[in-house]
Each structure stands twice: as structure tokens, then as C-alpha cells.
Amino acid sequence: MKDGVIADFNAAELMIRELIKLVYPKKPLFPPSWRMMICIPSSITEVEKRAVRDSAEQAGAKEVYLIHEPMAAALGIGIDVEEPVGNMIIDIGGGTTGITVIALAGIVCDQSIRIAGDEFTADIMEALRRYHSLLIGERTAEQIKIQVGAAMKEIDNPPDDFPVNGRDLVTGIPKQIMVSYQEIAEALDKSIFKIEEAILKALEQTPPELAADIYRRGLYITGGGALLRGLDKRLSNKIKLPVHVADDPLKSVVRGTGIALKNYDRYPFVMR
């Protein structure tokens, strides 16, 4: 997977097969016909959508349903998407950030940018290379993001500095440095600014009645990116609206997909 879509068709098919084995470890005598629900980014093209569907069918799916990630996230955090009320969901995933206004079980307006967790990881790697001449891998950058990742230079309950091991680009010798959350906040600043701009653009396109609902209810952040320290406060300061981080934001999309799969005939936004 890359940027929220399939980059390697065969690997995606094998991944789905392995996930099925986790649910049913024993191979049945007569293979059952699977009904699958798969999340897709709201900005996905028809070709990319076909690739997702084909991978699922090759892995043994009889029925394949697709659901947009922000819609699944809304279900997962407990929002009644069928209400005639506007809700703005910001899903900061691994490859894409989806900003969606939902009302009456439909997507009213939508902004999707390919800046999310993977881009944050790349920003951290680049910052350490530029300012400390330290070369690190993606896994180390991911650990830094989890341990000292922040969206602001001044946050409540700041984490301790984190020791980072890597290779010195000047001498070629392994070395260790201490990284603070302020350095990571500075490294992530440009990417978070682009997310802020996308949110403002989505708000500009929102119909006035739904904008009034969003003013009352605020914005909801889900996805792994929502765990960045101080992100809700930074967005709230920029947009001048309340921002709520979902409970357990990492699993909100998965939880919502499960709800939609159980009630697939009830929700009109699920695509066959």
C-alpha cells in the first residue's frame, strides 16, 4: 500500500488472504463465500477502486463493498451519520488525510491530501539528516513520532527527550543524539500547515446551514495522526472552532467498517 491505495496488486491479494487466515485458521473442506468491506480514501480514482475490488475478489470474496474512510470513521466514533446535521471528520491516516463534511448519510464536501503519517515520518528523517547529519530509518522515525511527536512547541505534559541511534553522515560511524519534542514540532510544521489549509478550504465549500452545525459541534479528528501531542489545540487556535479527538482514534475507522459490514443493507453510502 502507498498513499492509501494499492501499489503492489499481488502483495495486496496475499495480505488479504493472510488476514482471512487469522479469522479462520483451519482451511474448511468447502471454501465459504466471503463478504468483504474495504475502506478506501475519498480521493481514490476509478482505476484504483477497481484494483481494490479485484484484489478482494482474487482473495476469495463473493461480495465486495467499499466505504470511504471518513464515513467509516464517523460511524466508528459514534456519530449518527443519517441525521440531517453536518459533521466534519478529519481522518489523518498513514497515506492520506481526508477532510469530509457528512450529513444525511452522504458526503457533502470533501478534501483529500496525500499528507499524513508517512509524510510526517519522512519529515522527521529529513530534519535529523539536515540538522544533526544523522541518517535513520523509517522504523526509528516512527518511534520518534510516537515518543516525542508534537504539533506545537508549547504543550501540556511535555515528553522527555528521546535517545535516537543512527549513522553519522560525516564520519560514517554510529552515534546517538537526544531529540526533543520541540525539534519534532518544527520538523512537522510545514506538513501540519498544509492540513490546516485543506481544512479551511473544506470549510469554505461547506453550505451555510451545515457550517452552522459544525460551529456548534466542532470538528472531529481520527486516525493515527490525531495522536500527535497538541494537534487539537493547534487546529482549534487556527480555525477558531472546537476540535475533538476521537476515543481510540487508531481504531475508529476499523470499528466503523465493522458496523457498516454488519448493517451493509442499511447504509446507502456503502458501494457495491
C-alpha positions as CSV (number, residue, x, y, z in Angstrom):
1,M,0.0,0.0,0.0
2,K,1.2,3.5,-0.8
3,D,-0.7,6.8,-0.2
4,G,-3.7,4.9,0.8
5,V,-4.0,2.8,-2.4
6,I,-2.7,-0.4,-3.8
7,A,0.8,-0.2,-5.2
8,D,1.5,-3.9,-5.5
9,F,-1.5,-5.9,-6.7
10,N,-0.1,-9.4,-5.8
11,A,1.1,-8.3,-2.4
12,A,-2.3,-6.8,-1.6
13,E,-4.0,-10.1,-2.6
14,L,-1.7,-12.2,-0.4
15,M,-2.2,-9.7,2.5
16,I,-6.0,-10.2,2.3
17,R,-5.6,-14.0,2.2
18,E,-3.4,-13.9,5.3
19,L,-5.9,-11.7,7.1
20,I,-8.6,-14.2,6.3
21,K,-6.4,-17.0,7.8
22,L,-6.3,-15.0,11.0
23,V,-10.1,-15.2,11.2
24,Y,-10.3,-18.8,10.1
25,P,-7.0,-20.6,10.8
26,K,-8.3,-24.0,9.7
27,K,-8.9,-24.5,6.0
28,P,-12.5,-25.6,5.5
29,L,-13.4,-28.5,3.2
30,F,-15.8,-26.3,1.2
31,P,-14.4,-22.7,1.0
32,P,-17.0,-20.2,2.1
33,S,-18.1,-17.2,0.1
34,W,-16.7,-14.1,1.8
35,R,-18.5,-10.8,2.1
36,M,-15.8,-8.1,2.5
37,M,-16.0,-4.4,3.4
38,I,-12.9,-2.4,2.4
39,C,-12.1,1.2,3.3
40,I,-10.9,3.5,0.6
41,P,-9.7,7.1,0.6
42,S,-12.3,9.6,-0.6
43,S,-9.9,10.8,-3.3
44,I,-9.4,7.4,-4.9
45,T,-9.7,7.1,-8.7
46,E,-11.9,4.6,-10.5
47,V,-8.8,2.6,-11.6
48,E,-7.5,2.4,-8.0
49,K,-11.0,1.4,-6.9
50,R,-11.0,-1.4,-9.4
51,A,-7.7,-2.6,-8.1
52,V,-9.0,-2.8,-4.6
53,R,-12.1,-4.7,-5.7
54,D,-10.1,-7.1,-7.9
55,S,-7.6,-7.9,-5.1
56,A,-10.5,-8.8,-2.8
57,E,-12.2,-11.0,-5.5
58,Q,-8.9,-12.8,-6.2
59,A,-8.5,-13.5,-2.5
60,G,-11.9,-15.2,-2.5
61,A,-14.5,-12.5,-1.9
62,K,-18.0,-13.2,-3.3
63,E,-19.4,-9.8,-2.3
64,V,-17.2,-6.7,-2.1
65,Y,-18.4,-3.5,-0.5
66,L,-16.3,-0.2,-0.5
67,I,-16.7,2.5,2.1
68,H,-15.0,5.9,2.3
69,E,-12.6,6.2,5.3
70,P,-14.1,9.4,6.7
71,M,-17.6,7.8,6.7
72,A,-16.3,4.7,8.4
73,A,-14.5,6.9,11.0
74,A,-17.7,8.8,11.7
75,L,-19.6,5.5,12.4
76,G,-16.6,4.4,14.5
77,I,-16.7,7.4,16.8
78,G,-20.4,7.1,17.4
79,I,-21.8,9.8,15.1
80,D,-25.3,9.2,13.7
81,V,-24.5,9.9,10.0
82,E,-28.1,9.6,9.0
83,E,-29.1,12.8,10.9
84,P,-29.8,15.9,8.9
85,V,-26.9,17.6,10.7
86,G,-23.5,18.5,9.4
87,N,-20.4,16.9,10.9
88,M,-16.8,17.5,9.8
89,I,-14.5,14.5,10.1
90,I,-10.7,14.8,9.7
91,D,-9.1,11.4,9.2
92,I,-5.3,11.6,9.4
93,G,-4.2,8.2,8.3
94,G,-0.9,6.8,7.0
95,G,-1.0,7.9,3.4
96,T,-3.8,10.4,3.1
97,T,-5.7,13.0,5.2
98,G,-9.4,13.0,4.4
99,I,-11.5,16.1,5.4
100,T,-15.2,15.4,4.9
101,V,-18.5,17.0,5.8
102,I,-21.2,14.4,6.3
103,A,-24.9,14.9,6.5
104,L,-27.9,12.6,5.8
105,A,-25.6,9.6,5.2
106,G,-23.9,11.3,2.4
107,I,-20.6,13.2,1.7
108,V,-21.5,16.9,1.2
109,C,-18.0,18.2,0.5
110,D,-14.6,16.5,0.6
111,Q,-10.9,17.5,0.6
112,S,-8.2,14.8,0.5
113,I,-4.5,15.5,0.5
114,R,-1.6,13.0,0.4
115,I,0.0,14.4,3.6
116,A,-0.4,12.2,6.6
117,G,1.6,9.8,8.8
118,D,4.0,8.7,6.1
119,E,4.8,12.3,5.3
120,F,5.4,13.1,9.0
121,T,7.9,10.2,9.2
122,A,9.7,11.5,6.1
123,D,9.8,15.0,7.6
124,I,11.5,13.6,10.8
125,M,14.1,11.7,8.8
126,E,14.9,14.8,6.7
127,A,15.1,17.1,9.8
128,L,17.6,14.8,11.6
129,R,19.7,14.4,8.4
130,R,19.8,18.2,7.9
131,Y,20.3,19.5,11.4
132,H,22.2,16.6,13.0
133,S,23.8,14.9,10.0
134,L,22.2,11.7,11.3
135,L,20.8,9.0,9.0
136,I,17.9,7.0,10.4
137,G,15.4,4.5,9.0
138,E,11.6,4.7,8.8
139,R,11.1,2.5,11.8
140,T,13.3,4.8,14.0
141,A,11.5,7.8,12.7
142,E,8.1,6.2,13.5
143,Q,9.3,5.5,17.1
144,I,10.4,9.2,17.4
145,K,6.9,10.3,16.2
146,I,5.2,8.1,18.8
147,Q,7.5,9.0,21.7
148,V,8.1,12.8,21.2
149,G,5.8,13.7,18.2
150,A,4.1,17.1,18.7
151,A,2.3,19.7,16.7
152,M,3.3,22.7,18.9
153,K,6.4,23.9,20.6
154,E,4.5,24.5,23.8
155,I,2.3,21.7,25.1
156,D,0.9,20.5,28.4
157,N,2.7,17.5,29.9
158,P,5.7,17.5,27.5
159,P,7.5,14.2,27.0
160,D,11.2,13.7,28.0
161,D,13.8,13.9,25.3
162,F,14.2,10.7,23.3
163,P,17.6,9.0,22.6
164,V,18.0,8.3,18.8
165,N,20.6,6.0,17.3
166,G,21.7,6.4,13.7
167,R,24.7,6.7,11.4
168,D,26.7,9.9,11.3
169,L,26.7,11.1,7.7
170,V,30.1,12.9,8.1
171,T,32.2,10.1,9.8
172,G,30.0,7.1,8.8
173,I,30.2,5.9,12.5
174,P,27.0,5.1,14.5
175,K,26.1,7.7,17.1
176,Q,23.3,8.7,19.5
177,I,21.6,12.0,20.0
178,M,18.8,13.3,22.2
179,V,15.8,14.6,20.4
180,S,13.2,16.9,22.0
181,Y,9.5,17.4,21.1
182,Q,10.2,21.0,20.1
183,E,12.5,19.8,17.3
184,I,9.9,17.4,16.0
185,A,7.2,20.1,16.2
186,E,9.4,22.3,14.0
187,A,10.1,19.4,11.6
188,L,6.3,18.7,11.2
189,D,5.3,22.3,11.0
190,K,5.0,22.6,7.1
191,S,3.0,19.4,6.7
192,I,0.6,20.3,9.5
193,F,0.2,23.8,7.9
194,K,-0.9,22.1,4.6
195,I,-3.5,20.1,6.6
196,E,-4.8,23.3,8.2
197,E,-5.1,24.9,4.7
198,A,-7.1,21.9,3.4
199,I,-9.4,22.2,6.4
200,L,-10.0,25.9,5.7
201,K,-10.7,25.1,2.1
202,A,-13.2,22.4,3.0
203,L,-15.0,24.9,5.4
204,E,-15.2,27.4,2.6
205,Q,-17.0,24.9,0.4
206,T,-19.5,23.8,3.2
207,P,-23.1,25.0,2.8
208,P,-24.1,27.7,5.3
209,E,-26.6,25.5,7.2
210,L,-24.1,22.8,7.7
211,A,-21.4,25.3,8.6
212,A,-23.7,26.4,11.5
213,D,-23.9,22.8,12.7
214,I,-20.1,22.5,12.5
215,Y,-19.8,25.7,14.5
216,R,-21.9,24.2,17.3
217,R,-20.5,20.7,17.2
218,G,-16.9,21.4,16.3
219,L,-14.5,19.1,14.3
220,Y,-13.6,15.5,14.9
221,I,-10.1,14.2,14.4
222,T,-9.5,10.4,13.9
223,G,-6.6,8.3,12.6
224,G,-3.1,7.8,13.9
225,G,-2.2,11.4,13.2
226,A,-4.7,12.5,15.8
227,L,-2.4,11.2,18.5
228,L,0.2,13.9,17.8
229,R,0.5,16.0,21.0
230,G,-1.1,19.4,20.8
231,L,-2.6,18.9,17.3
232,D,-6.2,19.5,18.5
233,K,-5.1,22.7,20.3
234,R,-3.2,23.9,17.2
235,L,-6.1,23.3,14.8
236,S,-8.5,25.0,17.3
237,N,-6.3,28.1,17.5
238,K,-6.0,28.3,13.7
239,I,-9.7,27.6,12.8
240,K,-11.3,29.2,15.9
241,L,-13.6,26.2,16.4
242,P,-13.6,23.4,19.0
243,V,-11.7,20.3,17.9
244,H,-12.4,16.9,19.4
245,V,-10.0,13.9,19.3
246,A,-11.9,10.6,19.0
247,D,-11.6,8.0,21.7
248,D,-9.0,5.4,20.5
249,P,-8.6,7.2,17.1
250,L,-6.3,4.5,15.7
251,K,-9.3,2.0,15.6
252,S,-12.2,4.3,14.8
253,V,-12.1,3.5,11.0
254,V,-11.9,-0.2,11.6
255,R,-14.7,-0.1,14.2
256,G,-16.9,1.9,11.8
257,T,-16.2,-0.5,9.0
258,G,-17.3,-3.4,11.2
259,I,-20.6,-1.6,12.0
260,A,-21.2,-0.9,8.2
261,L,-20.4,-4.5,7.4
262,K,-23.0,-5.8,9.9
263,N,-25.6,-3.4,8.5
264,Y,-24.5,-3.2,4.9
265,D,-28.0,-3.1,3.5
266,R,-29.0,-0.2,5.8
267,Y,-26.4,2.4,4.7
268,P,-26.7,3.8,1.2
269,F,-23.2,5.2,1.2
270,V,-21.7,1.7,1.0
271,M,-20.7,1.0,-2.6
272,R,-21.1,-2.4,-4.2
